[in-house]
């Protein structure tokens, strides 16, 4: 057929255009390839066997190191939170993973240097076409590579390599277990992320206090057009060991005051604000970034990460960007002393919209 022409004939017939090249009388000569130097493993069968043993021994050492990394994760737990336990866990798990990868790499390098074919050859370039002969050549190239590397013949090396590669993944998978919270008798819901994110420190009667100093906020002190970063009273008492950052990440709120006539409120939410003061979660419902940019004139809240915009006048509904739902609103009121308090916790989970599924 017309497309089944001989490639070598095409190569002989094709003469590239010299373009702007200048023909010289003494062009550089192709020196050719240097003489091939045989390795000890090419000349001595005993050296070849020794090299093969070294390669699969390194692969099996990599396998053992990966198993040790998994065992070390269990032998040196970090649930206590003590610094020495965390250090020991990081040290021994890290040593196991590091040695597993090192032995795997050394074995692969030694295999290629000592046992795989090292003969130099020239690969001539030619026009590429999707012919049957090209496909057959590709299959033959894989077969030749298999023969030259010995992957099919050297079963000990092949099997140890496969085992080492598979085992090297296991420690990484095991470490994901440490990302999950652990339930205890004191904190029975610690193992349930849905329960952890569905509820915050806000409760009926909890005062709204300024972040970070923790001073309570009088409704009369909130000026028109202001935006105040707010946390629940008692949050700072937790301390870092008691989960301050975790609770703050869920309970952080932005408090704003508008003219009451500017608010467009649903009938069932009219008592969630107080004299034009509204409070919304500061956690963006897209991927959880802090929504902290308030445009006083337009009453829009802007997330700086992905530019989602929320309309504060109408329950912080999404007016632009990738966020899928409005910011959760915190129902507020005032106590007998005129301080702002929460009526309850948020009525819906805060944060990214994934939690709507729950």
HELIX and SHEET records of a PDB file:
HELIX    1   1 UNK A    7  UNK A   13  1                                   7    
HELIX    2   2 UNK A   40  UNK A   43  1                                   4    
HELIX    3   3 UNK A   45  UNK A   75  1                                  31    
HELIX    4   4 UNK A   83  UNK A  114  1                                  32    
HELIX    5   5 UNK A  132  UNK A  149  1                                  18    
HELIX    6   6 UNK A  155  UNK A  175  1                                  21    
HELIX    7   7 UNK A  176  UNK A  179  5                                   4    
HELIX    8   8 UNK A  193  UNK A  198  1                                   6    
HELIX    9   9 UNK A  219  UNK A  221  5                                   3    
HELIX   10  10 UNK A  236  UNK A  238  5                                   3    
HELIX   11  11 UNK A  244  UNK A  251  1                                   8    
HELIX   12  12 UNK A  260  UNK A  262  5                                   3    
HELIX   13  13 UNK A  267  UNK A  272  5                                   6    
HELIX   14  14 UNK A  312  UNK A  314  5                                   3    
HELIX   15  15 UNK A  353  UNK A  357  5                                   5    
SHEET    1   A 4 UNK A 208  UNK A 210  0                                        
SHEET    2   A 4 UNK A 227  UNK A 232 -1                                        
SHEET    3   A 4 UNK A 253  UNK A 257 -1                                        
SHEET    4   A 4 UNK A 277  UNK A 281 -1                                        
SHEET    1   B 4 UNK A 291  UNK A 295  0                                        
SHEET    2   B 4 UNK A 300  UNK A 303 -1                                        
SHEET    3   B 4 UNK A 309  UNK A 311 -1                                        
SHEET    4   B 4 UNK A 317  UNK A 320 -1                                        
SHEET    1   C 2 UNK A 332  UNK A 334  0                                        
SHEET    2   C 2 UNK A 340  UNK A 342 -1                                        
END                                                                             
